[in-house]
Amino acid sequence: MSRTVEDPRVRAHAGRGPIRARYLTLLVTCLCAAVGLGPTATARASGEFFVPTGKRTGFGAFREAPDSVAALRRAFGPPASEEVSQYRTCIQRWPATGITVTLIAFGEASDPCVDGTFVEARLVDPRWHTASEVHPGGSRASAKRASLRRCRHATIGCGVTGYALELHRTVCSPVLSAGVIAHVRGGRVLSLIVRWRSCE
């Protein structure tokens, strides 16, 4: 009965193939992560607590819509609390997810908590994040790196101290307005502020 004798040099060479493939895979993974193409970057640019800074307006499951109150309830359920404030505004809160929303009623007879239009959300839970990794509790430096414009309380289109992460044009202002702002104090991001992209 004949038997094939395997050359040990062939076995050693074949064994190096899988090892080289593993090293190549590891190298590609490291390079992707270095340029922001890794799975972490992809995961951070989406998800339940994602705040877009492009053309899409909203945060998490909420999208700016004519029926703001209904859209907020579809996205987050009924608010834990709501109160009617001055200037026909309603403040709704979802503390479990760090959301405070301001709605405004443009009709004298309208109830802002029922028929109000979304004007602003203040997000304080550290899980809220942008694609550039800016989030409440994060460093001021991270917000500065991602900023399109410095914001001060008196800056037109800002109203708070921080960094504009999105800018858009409206017919109500001669300058670009900030749609997403990293509100900062000291060296930290206090909150992400999301503003509507329309005007009265």
N, C-alpha and C positions, 0 to 999 in steps of 0.2 A: 504494500500500500504506500503510495507516494505522499509526501508531506511537504507543504510549502514552508520554507524557512524565511521568517520576516527579518529584514535587515534592521538592526536596532537604530541605525541613523535615520531611517524612514520614520520609525515610531517617534523618535525624539522631535523630528521636524513637524510631524503631524500634530504632536501634542502642543507645540507652540502656537498653532493656529488659533484655538479658542482663547488662549491667553492674550494674544495680540488683539483679537476682536474685543475682548473685555476692556483692555487698555484704551482702544480706540473709542469705544462707547463712553467710557469715563471721561476721556478728553473732550469729546463732543458735548457731553452734558455740562462740563465745567465751562466751556466756551459759551454755550447758550445761556447759562446762568449769568455769566459775566456781562453779556450784552442785553440782559433782560428778557430772554426768550424762554427761560426755564419754566417749569410747572408752577412755581410760586408766583411769578409775575402774572401768568395767565389766570391763576386762581384769584389773585388780588384784583384783577381787572373785571370782575364779575361778581355775582353772588348776591345774597340777601341784603348785605350791608354796603353795597357798592354805590358810590356817588359819582355819576358821570360828569365830566368837565368838557364834553364836546357838544354836538348838536342836540343830543337827547337831554331833555329836561326832567329832573326828578331825583329820586333817591330810593334805593331798594326797589320795591315793587310799585312804588307810586310814580305815575307820569302826570305831568301837568295837563289838566283837562278842564273843559267848561263846567263839568259837574264835580268840582273839587271835593266837596264833603263826601259824596258817594265814592269817589276814587280813593280817598284816604281810608275809608271804611273797608273797601275791597282789599286794599293793600295791607292794612294793619289791624282791622277789626275796630270795634267801637272804642273811642278814646276813654282813658281812665278818668279824665276830668275835662271840663270845658267851662269857660267863663266868658261872659260878654264884657268887653272892655270899652273904653272911650273910642270915639270916632267910628262907631258901627263895626267894631272888630270883635272877633271871637278867638280865644286862645284855647287850643286843644292839646292835650298831653298824652303821650304813651311812655310812661317812665321806664317800663321794662326794656324798651329799646332806645331810650334816650332821645325821644323825639318831642319837640314842642313846635306846634304849627300855628301861624297867624293867618286868619281868614278875614276878608273884608266884604261888607255888603255895600253895593253901589246904589241900591234903591232905598229910599227912605223907609219904606214899609217892610223891607226884607230883614229876616233874622239871619245874622252872619253865621250862626252855628248850624243853620239849616241850608241856607242858600248862598253862603259866602264863597268868595273866590280866593284861592290860595295865593298868598303873597310872600310868605317866608317860612322856612323851617330852620330850627336850630338843633343840630345833632351833637350830643355830648357823649354818647357811648363810644368807647375806644374802638369798637368793631366797625364803625362807619369809616370808610376809607375811599381814597381816590386811586386811580391807576398808578399814580406817582408815589403811593405809600403815605400820603398825608392823612393824618387821623387825629381825633381828639386825644390829648395826652402825649402826642408825638412832639418832636423837637421843632422849635421855631426855625431852625436851619433847614429842615426838610421842606417846610412851607415856602421859605424864601427861595430855595432852589427851583421849586415848581411854579413860582409866581409869574404872572404876566404883568402885574402892576402892584406897587406898594399902596396899601389903603390906610387912610387915617379917618378919624371920626368926621372931619369936615370935608373929606374928599367927595366930590360929586359922584354919585353912583356907588358909594361904599357905605358910609355911615358908621363903620366900626374900624378899630385898629387891627390890621392884619395884612393878608396878601390875597389878591384876586387870582383865583385859579381858572377862571373862565370870564371872558368878556364878550359882550354882544351889543348891538346897536338897537335903540328904540327911538320912536318919534318924539318921545318926551324929554330927551336929553341930547345936548350937543356933543357929549363925549360918550365913549363906550361905558356901558354899565356892567357891573360885576354880577354874574349869576351864581358863582360859587366862591365863597370867601373862607379862608382859614383865619378865624378870629384868634389872635394871640395875646398873651400877657406874659411878660418876662421872657423866659426861654421856652415856653410851651404853647401848644395849640390848645385853646380852651374848647373850641367847637368848630364844626363845619356849618356854615350858613348857606342855605340854598334859597335863591330868590327867583320869583317868577320872571318871565322874559317878555312881559307885555307891560302896558301902562294904561292908566285910566283915560 
